[in-house]
């Protein structure tokens, strides 16, 4: 309904501007007639001009339809010129016939006393042809720019569709990757603690359910992403017990904000796999998400204590996840996001990202 109202308002605006432009043309045409025929009073020139040109304005609706039927880019150029030359003759003759016909019906033979028809009919006919070509040229210009704009819109829509397809393909890469690692975690518990393994399978089922619910979504709420993260960490917490500590600081105002699906989970999975799992003493994973001006700032920090065996290099599966995330963010936000990896401190690995917030 709203789009229909907008369309009607746009049409009304076009009609208003067309009326204003044709009125200006009526005044100009009346002035030309007045100067051309010295014996004709200006008010008669004005009435005659209004009769001629408002009628031509109505006839121009058919010129518009003809311009759409005879496209300039798909018609032989010689035929194109011939078509419009013959149509200009036809429209000019029809226009004058109808103009004088209406005038004769209202004024009778007095029009011949008011206007010397023989003196002006010739240049009026030529003027009618010129008007036809002028109006037709304006219409072809409008059609050209409308088609150009339509092509730009179609190309933009195609780019969006292509980008969405690429993003979904990248997101699908993530699901098997995290599922593979979760199953490895369960496998490690089956012989050691069957009860915990069963509980972990239940957690994994819940995790897969949430993942499937958002599988075709590129953006979900931050709360939904955190729910998925908490389910994943619950699985890993059962595996590592006291060896893994997790701290979380989330700005509550951001929980309903749109957030890239499957962004936090692979970061935390990397922190577990390449930090916690590689140390005897374990470590602490910290997640912070806050608002800073018009940006959402997220930080994942992995601290493993003083253990030389911890490896934070971005290689193999870790690199796949990081690169996947970067590719998705590139396609979603272009140059309007920020991404930093910091490993300047020993036994500490930090990833920080900044995403634009739209109010």
ABEGO torsion letter per residue (X at the ends): XAAAAAAAAAAAAAAAAAAAAAAAAAAAAAAAAAAABAABBAAAAAAAAAAAAAAAAAAAAAAAAAAAABBAAABBAAAAAAAAAAAAAAAAAAAAAAAAAAAAAAAEAAAAAABBAAAAAAAAAAAAAAAAAAAAAAAAAAAAAAAAAAAAAAAAAAAAAAAAAAAAAAAAAAAAAAAAAAAAAAAAAAAABAAAAAAAAAAAAAAAAAAAAAAABABBBAAAAAAAAAAAAAAAAAAAEAABBBBBBBBAAAAABBBBBGAAAAAAAAAAAAAAAABAAEBBBBBBBBBBEABBBBBBBBBAEBBAABBABBBEAAAAAAAAAAAAAAAAAEAABBBBBBAABBGBBBBBBBBBBBX
